[in-house]
Amino acid sequence: MHRVQAEQFTLVAGEEYLTLYQFHTKTAKHYFCKVCGIYPFHRTRKDPKFYAINVACLEGVDPFRLQPGLIDGRSND
């Protein structure tokens, strides 16, 4: 996850596929894809002025090039 200030975050497509999950104080906002269940981003409880973004969900971004040595759970034994 990569953190950005809320003003820097723009969802450009796919809002209709997202579902919101909140619990306890309902301050944090966790978004999941209704189709595949992936966790693309959330607003944190600790600092709701920020979004934490799953960079693997960004078009054109290869998270394995950003952080060499990641294990994807499928390709590795």
N, C-alpha and C positions, 0 to 999 in steps of 0.2 A: 504494500500500500504506500502511496505517495500522498503527502498532505499538500493542499493548496488552499489559499484563502477563498472564501465563498464568492467574492467578487470575480475571481479568476476562473470559476467553474461555470461551464455552459453545457447543458445536455442538449446535443444537437439532433438526436433521433432516438426513437424507441421508448419514449415515456409510457406509451400504452402497454408495454410489456413488463413494466416494473410494478412490484408490490412493496409496500412499506411494512416494516416490522418494528414495533416499539415495545418496550417493557419497562417495568419499575417506574422511574420518574417521567418517562416518555420524552426526555430531552433529546437523547440520541435518536437518529433516524437511520435505520439500516434498510437499504434497498436491495431487493433480489429480483432476478428475472423470473417471471411467471412460467416461462416455457422451459428453461433449462436449469434454473435454480442457482445460477452463478451469482456471486456477491460483487457487483461492480463498484459500489461506493457507499459511503455513509457520512453523516454529520456526527461529529463526536459529542459526547456528553460533557467531557472535560473542557472542550473549547468549541462550542457550536459555530464559531466564526470560520471554521475550517471544514473542508471535505477531505476524506481519505479516499483515494481512488485506486482501484485495482488496475494497475497499468497493463495487465494482460488483456483487459477489455478494450483498450484503445486501438483503434484501427491503425495499422501500420507500425505498431510497436511490438518488438520481439523481446519479451522480458528476459530471455536467456542471453541476449546480447548485452543487456543492461547490467546483468549480474551473473557473470560466468560462474559455473559450478552449481547452478540451481538443479534440483532433481525434480523432474516432472511427474514421477510416480507411474508413468506408463512406459517410457522408453528405457528406464533403468531397472535392473534386477533388484 
